[in-house]
Amino acid sequence: MVIALNEPLDMHLHLRDERMLEIVAPLSAETFSGALVMPNLVPPVTTKEALVSYRERIVKSAEKRDFTPYMTLFFRSDYTPEFLESVKSDILAIKLYPAGITTNSEGGVEGFELIELGGVLEAMSELQIPLCVHGETGGFVMDREKEFIPIYEKLAKNFPDLKIVMEHITTKSAVEALDRFENLYATITLHHLYITLDDVAGGLLQPHLFCKPIAKRPEDRAALLQAALKAHPKVMFGSDSAPHPREAKEAPGCAAGVFTAPIALQALAQLFERHEALENLQSFVSDNAKRVYGVNPPKKEVILEKSPYLVPEIYEGCVVPMFAGQSLEWRVLSAG
């Protein structure tokens, strides 16, 4: 069995910088036409100069493959309308992080009083710049996303012209919120379609499955699966592929992040076929994102074949992927 995917897009990707960027950028650029690149570097991407420089480093690391890095800025409450207008052509969205909630988010938003954020959000609405949000509170770890839903609702109501993307949703409550507000959208990761918290910590701790937001309950995974497999028109694939060196994962204070970029399409094909939904994979990994964001990525046809593929144990002696050393049922036959 063979399937073709046209212009696959990863609408939530961490490429890091320096040596890690050189390792992982070619792996995404090989099979994806483009990706929405997260700005939480150290320091975060908050200026036009940093934005342009980072994009240049990504393009160089992608090694002349047909791949568009769609750039984001790290949300700050003091951005002026004039500044936002000056960077509009350089970005696809702005990413909002609650302070300290995940990797390199210490400079994020401390509170969500709309009177403090309103000037930036109003300017973004007028300029039609989407807002991408890591939606977690600082509460009990299993409840953080659910507790954030009222904030999404407040944002959606107060800024009806602002396109709001709930990033890497993990709960049934987030899926349900999609249909209550016209301007709410979402990305779903590969790993949250496969795992629950039991896979992470039900037996021996699996550090390479530890991520933020943490995997949830079986009923939450079932809701995510239903939305993805039916290609809900407001849902897009965003891997949240988040590479860390092996020593940062297999250590006390394990870093949060699952590295899935090089095996994402193979594992998604396996999942969608098992659920008899292969006909919806194109919409989930490309068509919905093109429509929601209005992008026209480079032409790329990725041919996948139902044939065993052994996932590498490690890439460049540095970063361990999901399913390391395991066999997937699908492989990439060609991409170009």
C-alpha positions as CSV (number, residue, x, y, z in Angstrom):
1,M,0.0,0.0,0.0
2,V,1.2,3.5,-0.9
3,I,-0.1,6.9,-0.1
4,A,0.9,10.4,-1.2
5,L,0.8,13.5,1.1
6,N,1.1,16.9,-0.5
7,E,2.9,19.8,1.3
8,P,2.9,18.3,4.8
9,L,3.0,21.1,7.4
10,D,4.1,21.0,11.1
11,M,2.4,23.9,12.7
12,H,4.3,23.7,16.1
13,L,8.0,22.9,15.9
14,H,11.0,23.5,18.1
15,L,14.3,23.7,16.2
16,R,16.4,25.1,19.0
17,D,19.7,26.7,17.9
18,E,23.4,26.1,17.2
19,R,24.4,22.5,17.1
20,M,21.0,21.1,17.9
21,L,19.5,23.2,15.1
22,E,22.0,21.8,12.7
23,I,21.0,18.3,13.7
24,V,17.2,18.6,13.7
25,A,16.4,21.2,10.9
26,P,17.3,18.8,8.0
27,L,15.2,16.1,9.5
28,S,12.0,18.3,9.4
29,A,12.9,19.8,6.1
30,E,13.3,16.4,4.5
31,T,9.6,15.5,4.7
32,F,7.8,18.8,5.6
33,S,7.1,21.7,3.3
34,G,7.1,24.1,6.2
35,A,6.7,24.5,9.9
36,L,5.6,27.1,12.5
37,V,8.8,27.6,14.5
38,M,8.6,28.4,18.2
39,P,10.5,31.4,19.5
40,N,11.5,30.3,23.0
41,L,15.2,30.4,22.5
42,V,17.6,31.8,25.2
43,P,17.1,34.7,25.0
44,P,13.6,34.5,23.3
45,V,12.9,36.0,19.9
46,T,11.4,39.4,20.6
47,T,13.0,41.7,18.0
48,K,13.0,42.0,14.3
49,E,16.7,41.5,14.2
50,A,16.6,38.3,16.2
51,L,13.7,37.1,14.1
52,V,15.5,37.6,10.8
53,S,18.8,36.2,12.1
54,Y,17.1,33.1,13.4
55,R,15.3,32.5,10.1
56,E,18.5,32.8,8.3
57,R,20.1,30.2,10.5
58,I,17.2,27.8,10.0
59,V,17.3,28.1,6.2
60,K,21.1,27.5,6.3
61,S,20.7,24.4,8.5
62,A,17.9,23.0,6.3
63,E,20.6,22.5,3.6
64,K,18.8,23.9,0.6
65,R,15.7,21.7,1.0
66,D,12.4,23.1,-0.1
67,F,11.2,24.1,3.4
68,T,9.6,27.3,4.7
69,P,10.2,28.2,8.3
70,Y,7.1,30.2,9.4
71,M,8.4,32.4,12.1
72,T,6.9,33.5,15.4
73,L,7.6,36.2,18.0
74,F,7.7,35.6,21.8
75,F,4.7,37.5,23.2
76,R,5.4,40.7,25.2
77,S,2.8,43.0,26.6
78,D,4.8,46.1,25.6
79,Y,4.8,45.5,21.8
80,T,3.5,48.6,20.1
81,P,1.2,48.7,17.1
82,E,4.0,50.3,15.1
83,F,6.4,47.5,16.0
84,L,3.9,44.8,15.1
85,E,3.2,46.4,11.8
86,S,6.9,46.5,11.1
87,V,7.3,42.8,11.6
88,K,4.0,41.6,10.2
89,S,5.6,40.4,6.9
90,D,8.3,38.5,8.8
91,I,6.0,36.4,11.1
92,L,3.0,34.2,10.8
93,A,2.0,34.4,14.5
94,I,2.9,35.4,18.0
95,K,3.4,32.8,20.7
96,L,2.2,33.5,24.2
97,Y,3.7,31.5,27.1
98,P,2.6,31.7,30.8
99,A,5.8,32.5,32.7
100,G,7.9,29.5,33.7
101,I,5.3,27.0,32.5
102,T,7.6,25.1,30.1
103,T,11.0,25.1,28.5
104,N,12.6,28.6,28.3
105,S,9.4,30.4,29.2
106,E,10.6,32.4,32.1
107,G,10.0,35.7,30.2
108,G,6.4,34.8,29.6
109,V,3.2,36.4,30.8
110,E,2.8,36.6,34.6
111,G,-1.0,37.2,34.6
112,F,-3.9,37.3,32.2
113,E,-5.6,40.5,33.0
114,L,-6.9,41.6,29.6
115,I,-6.5,45.3,30.5
116,E,-2.7,44.6,30.6
117,L,-2.6,42.6,27.4
118,G,-5.4,44.3,25.5
119,G,-3.3,46.8,23.6
120,V,-1.2,44.2,22.0
121,L,-4.1,41.8,21.3
122,E,-6.2,44.6,19.8
123,A,-3.3,45.5,17.5
124,M,-2.9,41.9,16.5
125,S,-6.6,41.7,15.7
126,E,-6.4,44.7,13.4
127,L,-3.3,43.5,11.7
128,Q,-4.7,39.9,11.5
129,I,-1.7,38.3,13.3
130,P,-2.8,35.0,14.9
131,L,-2.1,34.4,18.6
132,C,-0.7,31.0,19.5
133,V,-1.0,30.0,23.2
134,H,0.6,27.5,25.5
135,G,-2.6,27.1,27.5
136,E,-1.7,26.0,31.0
137,T,-2.1,27.5,34.5
138,G,0.3,27.0,37.3
139,G,-2.1,24.6,39.1
140,F,-2.0,20.9,39.7
141,V,-0.2,19.4,36.7
142,M,-3.1,17.2,35.4
143,D,-5.6,20.1,35.6
144,R,-3.5,22.9,34.1
145,E,-5.0,22.9,30.6
146,K,-8.6,22.4,31.8
147,E,-8.1,25.4,34.2
148,F,-6.9,27.5,31.3
149,I,-10.1,27.0,29.2
150,P,-11.9,30.0,30.9
151,I,-8.9,32.2,29.8
152,Y,-9.3,31.0,26.2
153,E,-13.0,31.8,26.4
154,K,-12.4,35.3,27.8
155,L,-9.8,35.9,25.0
156,A,-12.2,34.6,22.3
157,K,-15.1,36.7,23.6
158,N,-13.2,39.9,24.1
159,F,-11.2,39.7,20.8
160,P,-13.6,38.1,18.3
161,D,-11.5,39.1,15.3
162,L,-8.4,37.6,16.8
163,K,-7.5,34.1,15.5
164,I,-6.5,32.1,18.6
165,V,-4.7,28.8,18.3
166,M,-4.7,26.5,21.4
167,E,-1.4,24.8,21.0
168,H,-0.8,21.1,21.6
169,I,-4.1,20.5,23.3
170,T,-4.3,17.4,25.5
171,T,-7.8,17.3,27.0
172,K,-11.4,16.5,26.1
173,S,-12.4,20.0,27.4
174,A,-10.1,21.7,24.9
175,V,-11.6,19.8,22.0
176,E,-15.1,20.7,23.2
177,A,-14.1,24.4,23.4
178,L,-13.3,24.4,19.7
179,D,-16.9,24.3,18.7
180,R,-18.0,27.0,21.1
181,F,-16.1,29.9,19.6
182,E,-15.6,30.7,15.9
183,N,-12.1,32.1,16.4
184,L,-10.6,29.2,18.4
185,Y,-8.4,26.7,16.6
186,A,-6.0,24.0,17.8
187,T,-2.9,21.9,17.1
188,I,-2.6,18.3,18.2
189,T,0.7,16.4,18.6
190,L,1.7,13.0,17.5
191,H,2.6,11.8,21.0
192,H,-0.6,12.9,22.6
193,L,-2.5,10.8,20.0
194,Y,-0.5,7.8,21.1
195,I,0.2,8.0,24.8
196,T,-1.5,8.7,28.2
197,L,0.2,9.4,31.5
198,D,0.3,5.7,32.1
199,D,2.8,5.3,29.3
200,V,5.0,7.9,30.8
201,A,4.9,6.9,34.5
202,G,2.7,3.8,34.9
203,G,5.7,1.5,35.1
204,L,9.4,2.5,35.0
205,L,9.6,6.2,34.1
206,Q,10.0,6.8,30.4
207,P,11.9,10.1,30.2
208,H,11.7,10.4,26.4
209,L,7.9,10.5,26.7
210,F,7.9,13.2,29.3
211,C,6.5,16.5,27.9
212,K,4.7,19.7,28.8
213,P,1.8,19.7,28.7
214,I,1.9,16.2,30.3
215,A,0.0,13.4,28.7
216,K,-3.5,12.9,30.2
217,R,-6.2,10.3,30.6
218,P,-7.5,7.7,28.1
219,E,-10.7,9.7,27.7
220,D,-8.7,12.8,26.8
221,R,-6.7,10.8,24.2
222,A,-9.9,9.4,22.8
223,A,-11.3,13.0,22.2
224,L,-8.0,14.1,20.5
225,L,-8.1,11.0,18.3
226,Q,-11.7,11.6,17.2
227,A,-10.8,15.2,16.3
228,A,-7.7,14.3,14.4
229,L,-9.0,11.2,12.6
230,K,-12.1,13.0,11.4
231,A,-9.9,15.9,10.4
232,H,-11.9,18.5,12.4
233,P,-11.6,21.6,10.2
234,K,-10.2,23.7,13.1
235,V,-7.5,21.2,14.1
236,M,-4.0,21.0,12.6
237,F,-1.0,18.8,13.1
238,G,1.7,20.4,15.2
239,S,4.3,18.0,16.4
240,D,5.6,20.0,19.3
241,S,8.8,18.1,18.5
242,A,11.1,19.3,21.2
243,P,14.7,17.9,21.0
244,H,17.0,17.8,24.0
245,P,20.4,16.1,24.3
246,R,20.1,12.6,25.7
247,E,21.9,13.6,28.9
248,A,19.3,16.2,29.6
249,K,16.5,13.7,29.2
250,E,18.0,10.7,31.0
251,A,18.9,12.7,34.1
252,P,17.5,14.1,37.4
253,G,15.4,17.1,36.5
254,C,14.5,15.5,33.2
255,A,13.9,18.1,30.4
256,A,10.3,18.2,29.0
257,G,9.9,17.4,25.3
258,V,9.3,14.5,22.9
259,F,11.4,14.4,19.7
260,T,9.1,13.2,16.9
261,A,10.0,15.2,13.8
262,P,11.8,12.5,11.7
263,I,9.2,9.8,12.4
264,A,6.0,11.9,12.5
265,L,4.5,11.1,9.1
266,Q,5.3,7.4,9.4
267,A,3.7,7.2,12.8
268,L,0.7,9.2,11.7
269,A,0.1,7.0,8.7
270,Q,0.3,4.0,11.0
271,L,-2.2,5.5,13.4
272,F,-4.7,6.7,10.7
273,E,-4.6,3.4,8.9
274,R,-5.3,1.4,12.1
275,H,-8.4,3.5,12.5
276,E,-9.4,3.3,8.9
277,A,-9.0,7.0,8.4
278,L,-6.1,7.4,5.9
279,E,-8.3,9.5,3.6
280,N,-8.3,12.3,6.3
281,L,-4.5,12.4,6.9
282,Q,-3.9,14.9,4.1
283,S,-6.3,17.4,5.8
284,F,-4.9,16.9,9.2
285,V,-1.2,17.4,8.2
286,S,-1.7,20.1,5.5
287,D,-5.0,21.2,4.1
288,N,-6.5,22.5,7.4
289,A,-3.3,24.5,8.2
290,K,-3.2,26.0,4.7
291,R,-6.8,27.3,5.2
292,V,-6.5,28.5,8.8
293,Y,-3.2,30.3,8.3
294,G,-3.6,31.2,4.6
295,V,-0.2,29.8,3.7
296,N,1.1,28.5,0.4
297,P,4.1,26.3,1.2
298,P,6.6,24.9,-1.3
299,K,5.4,22.1,-3.4
300,K,6.4,18.7,-2.0
301,E,5.0,15.3,-2.4
302,V,5.8,12.7,0.2
303,I,5.2,9.1,-0.7
304,L,4.7,6.7,2.2
305,E,4.7,2.9,1.8
306,K,3.3,0.3,4.1
307,S,6.6,-1.4,4.8
308,P,8.5,-1.9,8.2
309,Y,10.7,1.0,9.2
310,L,13.2,0.6,12.1
311,V,13.4,3.9,14.0
312,P,17.0,4.9,14.8
313,E,18.0,4.6,18.5
314,I,19.6,8.1,18.4
315,Y,20.4,10.9,15.9
316,E,23.9,12.2,15.6
317,G,24.7,10.6,19.0
318,C,22.7,13.3,20.6
319,V,18.9,13.2,20.5
320,V,16.6,10.2,21.0
321,P,13.3,10.0,19.1
322,M,10.0,8.6,20.1
323,F,9.8,4.9,19.2
324,A,13.6,4.7,19.3
325,G,14.7,1.2,18.3
326,Q,11.1,0.1,17.5
327,S,9.5,-0.8,14.1
328,L,6.8,1.3,12.5
329,E,4.5,-0.1,9.9
330,W,5.1,2.7,7.4
331,R,8.2,4.3,5.9
332,V,8.9,7.3,3.7
333,L,9.5,6.1,0.2
334,S,10.4,9.5,-1.3
335,A,10.0,13.2,-0.7
336,G,10.4,15.9,-3.2
